[in-house]
């Protein structure tokens, strides 16, 4: 199973609160922080919702 590196690049201030909650549920707390998550349909759905706030890259 592949892994995704997710980086928080744009603040969620000014966006709907559910988008802020999605960023938090991905494990992101502050700008510039990166986390690695497994590439699952659940994580892909969360990323699609906040694609304008995060940068995603695949890790081998």
PDB file of N, CA, C and O in Angstrom:
ATOM      1  N   UNK A   1       0.848  -1.182   0.000  1.00  0.00           N
ATOM      2  CA  UNK A   1       0.000   0.000   0.000  1.00  0.00           C
ATOM      3  C   UNK A   1       0.888   1.239   0.000  1.00  0.00           C
ATOM      4  O   UNK A   1       1.873   1.303   0.736  1.00  0.00           O
ATOM      5  N   UNK A   2       0.546   2.202  -0.811  1.00  0.00           N
ATOM      6  CA  UNK A   2       1.348   3.420  -0.897  1.00  0.00           C
ATOM      7  C   UNK A   2       0.958   4.402   0.208  1.00  0.00           C
ATOM      8  O   UNK A   2      -0.067   4.258   0.875  1.00  0.00           O
ATOM      9  N   UNK A   3       1.807   5.390   0.367  1.00  0.00           N
ATOM     10  CA  UNK A   3       1.615   6.395   1.402  1.00  0.00           C
ATOM     11  C   UNK A   3       1.575   7.773   0.755  1.00  0.00           C
ATOM     12  O   UNK A   3       2.245   8.018  -0.248  1.00  0.00           O
ATOM     13  N   UNK A   4       0.790   8.666   1.335  1.00  0.00           N
ATOM     14  CA  UNK A   4       0.687  10.040   0.854  1.00  0.00           C
ATOM     15  C   UNK A   4       1.298  10.982   1.877  1.00  0.00           C
ATOM     16  O   UNK A   4       1.044  10.855   3.075  1.00  0.00           O
ATOM     17  N   UNK A   5       2.107  11.932   1.404  1.00  0.00           N
ATOM     18  CA  UNK A   5       2.618  12.988   2.273  1.00  0.00           C
ATOM     19  C   UNK A   5       1.742  14.213   2.037  1.00  0.00           C
ATOM     20  O   UNK A   5       1.648  14.717   0.918  1.00  0.00           O
ATOM     21  N   UNK A   6       1.105  14.682   3.101  1.00  0.00           N
ATOM     22  CA  UNK A   6       0.164  15.798   3.035  1.00  0.00           C
ATOM     23  C   UNK A   6       0.776  16.975   3.777  1.00  0.00           C
ATOM     24  O   UNK A   6       1.159  16.850   4.940  1.00  0.00           O
ATOM     25  N   UNK A   7       0.869  18.119   3.107  1.00  0.00           N
ATOM     26  CA  UNK A   7       1.448  19.322   3.693  1.00  0.00           C
ATOM     27  C   UNK A   7       0.387  20.418   3.733  1.00  0.00           C
ATOM     28  O   UNK A   7      -0.282  20.688   2.736  1.00  0.00           O
ATOM     29  N   UNK A   8       0.246  21.036   4.888  1.00  0.00           N
ATOM     30  CA  UNK A   8      -0.713  22.120   5.106  1.00  0.00           C
ATOM     31  C   UNK A   8      -0.084  23.408   4.578  1.00  0.00           C
ATOM     32  O   UNK A   8       0.877  23.901   5.167  1.00  0.00           O
ATOM     33  N   UNK A   9      -0.611  23.967   3.472  1.00  0.00           N
ATOM     34  CA  UNK A   9       0.038  25.106   2.820  1.00  0.00           C
ATOM     35  C   UNK A   9      -0.766  26.405   2.850  1.00  0.00           C
ATOM     36  O   UNK A   9      -0.203  27.475   2.619  1.00  0.00           O
ATOM     37  N   UNK A  10      -2.071  26.333   3.130  1.00  0.00           N
ATOM     38  CA  UNK A  10      -2.886  27.550   3.149  1.00  0.00           C
ATOM     39  C   UNK A  10      -3.839  27.479   4.327  1.00  0.00           C
ATOM     40  O   UNK A  10      -4.434  26.435   4.593  1.00  0.00           O
ATOM     41  N   UNK A  11      -3.982  28.584   5.029  1.00  0.00           N
ATOM     42  CA  UNK A  11      -4.818  28.633   6.221  1.00  0.00           C
ATOM     43  C   UNK A  11      -6.293  28.385   5.883  1.00  0.00           C
ATOM     44  O   UNK A  11      -6.777  28.778   4.821  1.00  0.00           O
ATOM     45  N   UNK A  12      -6.987  27.729   6.805  1.00  0.00           N
ATOM     46  CA  UNK A  12      -8.416  27.453   6.630  1.00  0.00           C
ATOM     47  C   UNK A  12      -9.284  28.569   7.188  1.00  0.00           C
ATOM     48  O   UNK A  12     -10.511  28.479   7.142  1.00  0.00           O
ATOM     49  N   UNK A  13      -8.668  29.613   7.711  1.00  0.00           N
ATOM     50  CA  UNK A  13      -9.431  30.751   8.217  1.00  0.00           C
ATOM     51  C   UNK A  13     -10.181  31.391   7.059  1.00  0.00           C
ATOM     52  O   UNK A  13      -9.593  31.657   6.010  1.00  0.00           O
ATOM     53  N   UNK A  14     -11.457  31.637   7.237  1.00  0.00           N
ATOM     54  CA  UNK A  14     -12.276  32.236   6.195  1.00  0.00           C
ATOM     55  C   UNK A  14     -13.018  31.213   5.356  1.00  0.00           C
ATOM     56  O   UNK A  14     -13.844  31.582   4.521  1.00  0.00           O
ATOM     57  N   UNK A  15     -12.738  29.935   5.562  1.00  0.00           N
ATOM     58  CA  UNK A  15     -13.448  28.869   4.866  1.00  0.00           C
ATOM     59  C   UNK A  15     -14.454  28.243   5.823  1.00  0.00           C
ATOM     60  O   UNK A  15     -14.439  28.532   7.019  1.00  0.00           O
ATOM     61  N   UNK A  16     -15.315  27.398   5.306  1.00  0.00           N
ATOM     62  CA  UNK A  16     -16.329  26.759   6.147  1.00  0.00           C
ATOM     63  C   UNK A  16     -15.678  25.948   7.261  1.00  0.00           C
ATOM     64  O   UNK A  16     -14.571  25.433   7.105  1.00  0.00           O
ATOM     65  N   UNK A  17     -16.377  25.842   8.383  1.00  0.00           N
ATOM     66  CA  UNK A  17     -15.816  25.160   9.550  1.00  0.00           C
ATOM     67  C   UNK A  17     -15.596  23.669   9.300  1.00  0.00           C
ATOM     68  O   UNK A  17     -14.697  23.072   9.893  1.00  0.00           O
ATOM     69  N   UNK A  18     -16.406  23.060   8.427  1.00  0.00           N
ATOM     70  CA  UNK A  18     -16.204  21.633   8.159  1.00  0.00           C
ATOM     71  C   UNK A  18     -14.871  21.385   7.454  1.00  0.00           C
ATOM     72  O   UNK A  18     -14.293  20.306   7.585  1.00  0.00           O
ATOM     73  N   UNK A  19     -14.378  22.376   6.707  1.00  0.00           N
ATOM     74  CA  UNK A  19     -13.072  22.227   6.074  1.00  0.00           C
ATOM     75  C   UNK A  19     -11.956  22.309   7.117  1.00  0.00           C
ATOM     76  O   UNK A  19     -10.960  21.591   7.022  1.00  0.00           O
ATOM     77  N   UNK A  20     -12.123  23.179   8.107  1.00  0.00           N
ATOM     78  CA  UNK A  20     -11.152  23.250   9.200  1.00  0.00           C
ATOM     79  C   UNK A  20     -11.123  21.930   9.968  1.00  0.00           C
ATOM     80  O   UNK A  20     -10.050  21.450  10.335  1.00  0.00           O
ATOM     81  N   UNK A  21     -12.291  21.343  10.210  1.00  0.00           N
ATOM     82  CA  UNK A  21     -12.359  20.066  10.915  1.00  0.00           C
ATOM     83  C   UNK A  21     -11.714  18.948  10.100  1.00  0.00           C
ATOM     84  O   UNK A  21     -11.100  18.045  10.667  1.00  0.00           O
ATOM     85  N   UNK A  22     -11.847  19.001   8.791  1.00  0.00           N
ATOM     86  CA  UNK A  22     -11.221  17.996   7.934  1.00  0.00           C
ATOM     87  C   UNK A  22      -9.705  18.100   7.994  1.00  0.00           C
ATOM     88  O   UNK A  22      -9.015  17.083   8.070  1.00  0.00           O
ATOM     89  N   UNK A  23      -9.179  19.321   7.960  1.00  0.00           N
ATOM     90  CA  UNK A  23      -7.733  19.523   8.072  1.00  0.00           C
ATOM     91  C   UNK A  23      -7.244  18.983   9.408  1.00  0.00           C
ATOM     92  O   UNK A  23      -6.209  18.319   9.466  1.00  0.00           O
ATOM     93  N   UNK A  24      -7.971  19.256  10.473  1.00  0.00           N
ATOM     94  CA  UNK A  24      -7.590  18.770  11.803  1.00  0.00           C
ATOM     95  C   UNK A  24      -7.636  17.251  11.870  1.00  0.00           C
ATOM     96  O   UNK A  24      -6.767  16.630  12.483  1.00  0.00           O
ATOM     97  N   UNK A  25      -8.639  16.650  11.248  1.00  0.00           N
ATOM     98  CA  UNK A  25      -8.757  15.190  11.299  1.00  0.00           C
ATOM     99  C   UNK A  25      -7.664  14.496  10.490  1.00  0.00           C
ATOM    100  O   UNK A  25      -7.380  13.319  10.714  1.00  0.00           O
ATOM    101  N   UNK A  26      -7.056  15.209   9.563  1.00  0.00           N
ATOM    102  CA  UNK A  26      -5.902  14.672   8.837  1.00  0.00           C
ATOM    103  C   UNK A  26      -4.632  14.718   9.697  1.00  0.00           C
ATOM    104  O   UNK A  26      -3.605  14.152   9.324  1.00  0.00           O
ATOM    105  N   UNK A  27      -4.709  15.391  10.843  1.00  0.00           N
ATOM    106  CA  UNK A  27      -3.560  15.465  11.740  1.00  0.00           C
ATOM    107  C   UNK A  27      -2.720  16.702  11.545  1.00  0.00           C
ATOM    108  O   UNK A  27      -1.593  16.767  12.035  1.00  0.00           O
ATOM    109  N   UNK A  28      -3.248  17.692  10.835  1.00  0.00           N
ATOM    110  CA  UNK A  28      -2.500  18.919  10.557  1.00  0.00           C
ATOM    111  C   UNK A  28      -2.907  20.005  11.542  1.00  0.00           C
ATOM    112  O   UNK A  28      -4.092  20.297  11.708  1.00  0.00           O
ATOM    113  N   UNK A  29      -1.917  20.597  12.192  1.00  0.00           N
ATOM    114  CA  UNK A  29      -2.184  21.607  13.213  1.00  0.00           C
ATOM    115  C   UNK A  29      -1.706  23.001  12.821  1.00  0.00           C
ATOM    116  O   UNK A  29      -2.363  23.990  13.146  1.00  0.00           O
ATOM    117  N   UNK A  30      -0.558  23.096  12.120  1.00  0.00           N
ATOM    118  CA  UNK A  30      -0.038  24.417  11.771  1.00  0.00           C
ATOM    119  C   UNK A  30       0.479  24.428  10.337  1.00  0.00           C
ATOM    120  O   UNK A  30       0.816  23.387   9.773  1.00  0.00           O
ATOM    121  N   UNK A  31       0.532  25.608   9.768  1.00  0.00           N
ATOM    122  CA  UNK A  31       0.982  25.761   8.391  1.00  0.00           C
ATOM    123  C   UNK A  31       2.397  25.225   8.216  1.00  0.00           C
ATOM    124  O   UNK A  31       3.261  25.416   9.072  1.00  0.00           O
ATOM    125  N   UNK A  32       2.613  24.562   7.112  1.00  0.00           N
ATOM    126  CA  UNK A  32       3.924  24.014   6.815  1.00  0.00           C
ATOM    127  C   UNK A  32       4.143  22.618   7.365  1.00  0.00           C
ATOM    128  O   UNK A  32       5.129  21.965   7.023  1.00  0.00           O
ATOM    129  N   UNK A  33       3.242  22.154   8.207  1.00  0.00           N
ATOM    130  CA  UNK A  33       3.383  20.822   8.799  1.00  0.00           C
ATOM    131  C   UNK A  33       3.035  19.754   7.766  1.00  0.00           C
ATOM    132  O   UNK A  33       2.140  19.943   6.941  1.00  0.00           O
ATOM    133  N   UNK A  34       3.751  18.632   7.819  1.00  0.00           N
ATOM    134  CA  UNK A  34       3.486  17.507   6.924  1.00  0.00           C
ATOM    135  C   UNK A  34       3.186  16.260   7.742  1.00  0.00           C
ATOM    136  O   UNK A  34       3.761  16.048   8.809  1.00  0.00           O
ATOM    137  N   UNK A  35       2.287  15.446   7.230  1.00  0.00           N
ATOM    138  CA  UNK A  35       1.987  14.148   7.829  1.00  0.00           C
ATOM    139  C   UNK A  35       1.955  13.120   6.719  1.00  0.00           C
ATOM    140  O   UNK A  35       1.758  13.460   5.552  1.00  0.00           O
ATOM    141  N   UNK A  36       2.146  11.870   7.079  1.00  0.00           N
ATOM    142  CA  UNK A  36       2.047  10.777   6.115  1.00  0.00           C
ATOM    143  C   UNK A  36       0.860   9.909   6.489  1.00  0.00           C
ATOM    144  O   UNK A  36       0.721   9.479   7.634  1.00  0.00           O
ATOM    145  N   UNK A  37       0.012   9.661   5.511  1.00  0.00           N
ATOM    146  CA  UNK A  37      -1.195   8.859   5.699  1.00  0.00           C
ATOM    147  C   UNK A  37      -1.234   7.772   4.638  1.00  0.00           C
ATOM    148  O   UNK A  37      -0.691   7.952   3.548  1.00  0.00           O
ATOM    149  N   UNK A  38      -1.872   6.639   4.944  1.00  0.00           N
ATOM    150  CA  UNK A  38      -2.015   5.594   3.927  1.00  0.00           C
ATOM    151  C   UNK A  38      -2.957   6.066   2.822  1.00  0.00           C
ATOM    152  O   UNK A  38      -3.867   6.860   3.060  1.00  0.00           O
ATOM    153  N   UNK A  39      -2.727   5.573   1.633  1.00  0.00           N
ATOM    154  CA  UNK A  39      -3.541   5.956   0.471  1.00  0.00           C
ATOM    155  C   UNK A  39      -4.800   5.096   0.449  1.00  0.00           C
ATOM    156  O   UNK A  39      -4.836   4.039  -0.181  1.00  0.00           O
ATOM    157  N   UNK A  40      -5.838   5.572   1.151  1.00  0.00           N
ATOM    158  CA  UNK A  40      -7.114   4.863   1.218  1.00  0.00           C
ATOM    159  C   UNK A  40      -8.207   5.756   0.641  1.00  0.00           C
ATOM    160  O   UNK A  40      -8.020   6.968   0.529  1.00  0.00           O
ATOM    161  N   UNK A  41      -9.339   5.172   0.277  1.00  0.00           N
ATOM    162  CA  UNK A  41     -10.445   5.989  -0.234  1.00  0.00           C
ATOM    163  C   UNK A  41     -10.930   7.036   0.778  1.00  0.00           C
ATOM    164  O   UNK A  41     -11.350   8.123   0.381  1.00  0.00           O
ATOM    165  N   UNK A  42     -10.876   6.724   2.073  1.00  0.00           N
ATOM    166  CA  UNK A  42     -11.303   7.679   3.094  1.00  0.00           C
ATOM    167  C   UNK A  42     -10.410   8.920   3.091  1.00  0.00           C
ATOM    168  O   UNK A  42     -10.896  10.051   3.119  1.00  0.00           O
ATOM    169  N   UNK A  43      -9.110   8.689   3.058  1.00  0.00           N
ATOM    170  CA  UNK A  43      -8.156   9.802   3.059  1.00  0.00           C
ATOM    171  C   UNK A  43      -8.272  10.580   1.753  1.00  0.00           C
ATOM    172  O   UNK A  43      -8.219  11.810   1.765  1.00  0.00           O
ATOM    173  N   UNK A  44      -8.429   9.891   0.636  1.00  0.00           N
ATOM    174  CA  UNK A  44      -8.586  10.579  -0.661  1.00  0.00           C
ATOM    175  C   UNK A  44      -9.819  11.486  -0.657  1.00  0.00           C
ATOM    176  O   UNK A  44      -9.779  12.582  -1.216  1.00  0.00           O
ATOM    177  N   UNK A  45     -10.907  11.042  -0.034  1.00  0.00           N
ATOM    178  CA  UNK A  45     -12.114  11.861   0.056  1.00  0.00           C
ATOM    179  C   UNK A  45     -11.888  13.119   0.867  1.00  0.00           C
ATOM    180  O   UNK A  45     -12.352  14.196   0.494  1.00  0.00           O
ATOM    181  N   UNK A  46     -11.167  12.986   1.988  1.00  0.00           N
ATOM    182  CA  UNK A  46     -10.855  14.168   2.802  1.00  0.00           C
ATOM    183  C   UNK A  46      -9.962  15.130   2.036  1.00  0.00           C
ATOM    184  O   UNK A  46     -10.134  16.346   2.122  1.00  0.00           O
ATOM    185  N   UNK A  47      -9.010  14.588   1.286  1.00  0.00           N
ATOM    186  CA  UNK A  47      -8.113  15.442   0.508  1.00  0.00           C
ATOM    187  C   UNK A  47      -8.848  16.179  -0.606  1.00  0.00           C
ATOM    188  O   UNK A  47      -8.532  17.329  -0.910  1.00  0.00           O
ATOM    189  N   UNK A  48      -9.821  15.521  -1.207  1.00  0.00           N
ATOM    190  CA  UNK A  48     -10.596  16.170  -2.262  1.00  0.00           C
ATOM    191  C   UNK A  48     -11.364  17.366  -1.700  1.00  0.00           C
ATOM    192  O   UNK A  48     -11.556  18.369  -2.389  1.00  0.00           O
ATOM    193  N   UNK A  49     -11.801  17.253  -0.448  1.00  0.00           N
ATOM    194  CA  UNK A  49     -12.566  18.319   0.179  1.00  0.00           C
ATOM    195  C   UNK A  49     -11.710  19.549   0.493  1.00  0.00           C
ATOM    196  O   UNK A  49     -12.203  20.676   0.446  1.00  0.00           O
ATOM    197  N   UNK A  50     -10.436  19.335   0.810  1.00  0.00           N
ATOM    198  CA  UNK A  50      -9.565  20.452   1.194  1.00  0.00           C
ATOM    199  C   UNK A  50      -8.369  20.583   0.252  1.00  0.00           C
ATOM    200  O   UNK A  50      -7.293  21.004   0.676  1.00  0.00           O
ATOM    201  N   UNK A  51      -8.544  20.234  -0.992  1.00  0.00           N
ATOM    202  CA  UNK A  51      -7.441  20.255  -1.970  1.00  0.00           C
ATOM    203  C   UNK A  51      -6.841  21.648  -2.129  1.00  0.00           C
ATOM    204  O   UNK A  51      -5.660  21.770  -2.456  1.00  0.00           O
ATOM    205  N   UNK A  52      -7.620  22.691  -1.908  1.00  0.00           N
ATOM    206  CA  UNK A  52      -7.132  24.062  -2.050  1.00  0.00           C
ATOM    207  C   UNK A  52      -6.296  24.512  -0.840  1.00  0.00           C
ATOM    208  O   UNK A  52      -5.698  25.588  -0.870  1.00  0.00           O
ATOM    209  N   UNK A  53      -6.254  23.696   0.219  1.00  0.00           N
ATOM    210  CA  UNK A  53      -5.523  24.060   1.433  1.00  0.00           C
ATOM    211  C   UNK A  53      -4.262  23.223   1.658  1.00  0.00           C
ATOM    212  O   UNK A  53      -3.411  23.584   2.471  1.00  0.00           O
ATOM    213  N   UNK A  54      -4.146  22.118   0.946  1.00  0.00           N
ATOM    214  CA  UNK A  54      -3.027  21.199   1.193  1.00  0.00           C
ATOM    215  C   UNK A  54      -2.308  20.851  -0.116  1.00  0.00           C
ATOM    216  O   UNK A  54      -2.853  21.004  -1.209  1.00  0.00           O
ATOM    217  N   UNK A  55      -1.074  20.381   0.033  1.00  0.00           N
ATOM    218  CA  UNK A  55      -0.300  19.841  -1.096  1.00  0.00           C
ATOM    219  C   UNK A  55      -0.082  18.367  -0.818  1.00  0.00           C
ATOM    220  O   UNK A  55       0.210  17.986   0.315  1.00  0.00           O
ATOM    221  N   UNK A  56      -0.220  17.540  -1.829  1.00  0.00           N
ATOM    222  CA  UNK A  56      -0.129  16.086  -1.659  1.00  0.00           C
ATOM    223  C   UNK A  56       0.927  15.525  -2.603  1.00  0.00           C
ATOM    224  O   UNK A  56       1.001  15.900  -3.773  1.00  0.00           O
ATOM    225  N   UNK A  57       1.741  14.617  -2.068  1.00  0.00           N
ATOM    226  CA  UNK A  57       2.698  13.901  -2.887  1.00  0.00           C
ATOM    227  C   UNK A  57       2.737  12.454  -2.423  1.00  0.00           C
ATOM    228  O   UNK A  57       2.469  12.151  -1.260  1.00  0.00           O
ATOM    229  N   UNK A  58       3.076  11.561  -3.355  1.00  0.00           N
ATOM    230  CA  UNK A  58       3.162  10.133  -3.020  1.00  0.00           C
ATOM    231  C   UNK A  58       4.550   9.814  -2.539  1.00  0.00           C
ATOM    232  O   UNK A  58       5.540  10.327  -3.060  1.00  0.00           O
ATOM    233  N   UNK A  59       4.616   8.947  -1.523  1.00  0.00           N
ATOM    234  CA  UNK A  59       5.885   8.500  -0.953  1.00  0.00           C
ATOM    235  C   UNK A  59       6.007   7.012  -1.230  1.00  0.00           C
ATOM    236  O   UNK A  59       5.062   6.256  -1.007  1.00  0.00           O
ATOM    237  N   UNK A  60       7.167   6.591  -1.717  1.00  0.00           N
ATOM    238  CA  UNK A  60       7.363   5.173  -1.997  1.00  0.00           C
ATOM    239  C   UNK A  60       7.790   4.406  -0.773  1.00  0.00           C
ATOM    240  O   UNK A  60       7.997   3.195  -0.844  1.00  0.00           O
TER     241      UNK A  60
END
